[in-house]
Amino acid sequence: MEGPNREAAGEMETGQTLTDRQGHPIHDNQNVRTVGDRGPTTLENYHFLEKITHFDRERIPERVVHARGAGAHGYFEAYGTVGDEPVSTYTRAKLFQEQGKRTPVFVRFSTVVHGSGSPETLRDPRGFAVKFYTEEGNWDLVGNNLKIFFIRDPLKFPDMVHAFKPDPVSNVPGPVGMFDFVSRSPEATHMITFLFSPWGIPANYRQMQGSGVNTYKWVNAEGNAVLIKYHWEPLKQGIRNLTQKEASEIQGMNDSHATQDLYEAIERGDYPEWELCVQIMSDDEHPELEFDPLDPTKLWPPEQFPFLKVGKMVLDRNPENYYNEVEQVAFGTGVLVDGLDFSDDKLLQGRTFSYSDTQRYRVGSNYLQLPINAPKKRVATNQRGGQMQYYVDQAPGQNPHVDYEPSMMDGLKEAVQSGKPHEPHYNERLVRKPIERSLNFKQAGDTYRAFEEWEREELVSNLVGALSLCSSEIQEQMVKHFTEADQDYGRRVAEGLQHHTGGGDMREQAVEEAKREGKEADPY
């Protein structure tokens, strides 16, 4: 994206003349200034210092999770209905109200645990984050390809990520820490069942589902709310997953296959499409259900809470610059517009603080002024200063001396409420307790039985291969969890571990093979 005054060129310059950031024309971009042609260099090498210090800072801190990603622009087109009903019955959010109404979007797909240079074939959840640039400001729908999660309490999130990351001493990744953690976190059994099945390695970003994972609320004009689950379902491109063998073969040929697939599909005009569906539940505790509807480790059964279509998304434009758009785009679960709201889902509320706080650290306190993050509507705040402030969020006619509210001296004024506020009522003790209806294993068993036989075989094979690297204590605990989910599930994993003859850790074999197969060479 071009900055201001790019058309103004100095004397003896053309539109293609190289300059530094101060606008100085650069006459020699090949040689630093030195004492003689052999050096040493001198401290006043301003162009070199400006160039190298910017280079030193070209990478903002890598995301702790979702570091490896790809993205694209597009639009969301509303149907004006939710199922067969007017969408206004449930929400007053303007982007949904009119049939055919289009809202610009930017989507970032990612892998969750591994670093920015990691292969896109690794077994890992995939991020699926959508930024809607609505007329009422931005809405971020931040989710994953899988519809559930490992934990339900945000206090466990840093430990979960640490357990899944490489060993803090050796920096070698492996499954031991992960299974050590999940063996003591039975609520993760359902997610582990999905992750180690073929659903743990989508074929690419275009051919996977998306989900908001957490429970949200919709609020209508009367202030009445319902509980909501969001789902992105691929339209024309369908859903495809990989076996571990297929993924390993692809990784040997291309470690960026999903990024390349997305980019090339859009370049040739094969625009991927997803339909946005919601599940709706009344806003109460639902004691008739076996599970708590706010529990992100659970699926809402579609036969009880059907998927209702509300619109479709089309991605039709690639980024112009990966860093400016895909790397610097910043999402947060707290970024909602009027008519959308939070539920009491504990994990959602923890994410809502953490996500935006991360962006302020990673990108900077004024990250929302970057073009990829800025809303496509007017912004007027009383926030001032901070690192890399690009402009002042000032309204036309606003008194520049007034950076506070309330004021009678032409300062900013509060907006008019567009509908009745949603005011949930609470009357409970302040406690530290897990949810009562944990139901840690039942849905994992349902999922296992719903898999096709080849998917069950792949799941067991992948689990046996990973658990074979763990201690017998961890293996026994995980087998107990799988058996609680389904007797056949636990039995097959146990038998697989008992008869495992995989020759030990494949990674250790790779180390030894590299030493054995390496070709000798003389020093030069």
ABEGO torsion letter per residue (X at the ends): XBBBGAABBBBGBBAABBBBAAGBBBABAABBBBBEAAOBBBAABAAAAAAAAAAAAABBBBBABGABBBBBBBBBBBAGBBEABBAAAABABAAAABBGBBBBBBBBBBBAABBAABBAABBBBBBBBBBBBBAAEBBBBBBBABABBABABAAAAAAAAAAABBBAAAGBBEAAAAAAAAAABAAAAAAAAAAABAAABBABAAABBBBAGBBBBBBBAAGBBBBBBBBBBBBAAEBBBBBAAAAAAAAAABAAAAAAAAAAAAAAGBBBBBBBBBBBBBBBAGAABABBAABAABBBBAAABBBBBAEBBBBABBBABAAAAAAABBBBAABBBBGBBBBABAAAAAAAAAAAAAAAAAAEAAAAABAAABBABBBBBABBEEBGBABBBBBBGBBAABABOBBABGBBBBBBBABBBBBBBBBBBBBBBBBABAGAAAAAAAAAAABBAAAAAAAAAAAAAAAAABBAAAAAAAAAAAAAABAAAAAAAAAAAAABAAGEBAAAAAAAAAAAABBBBBBX
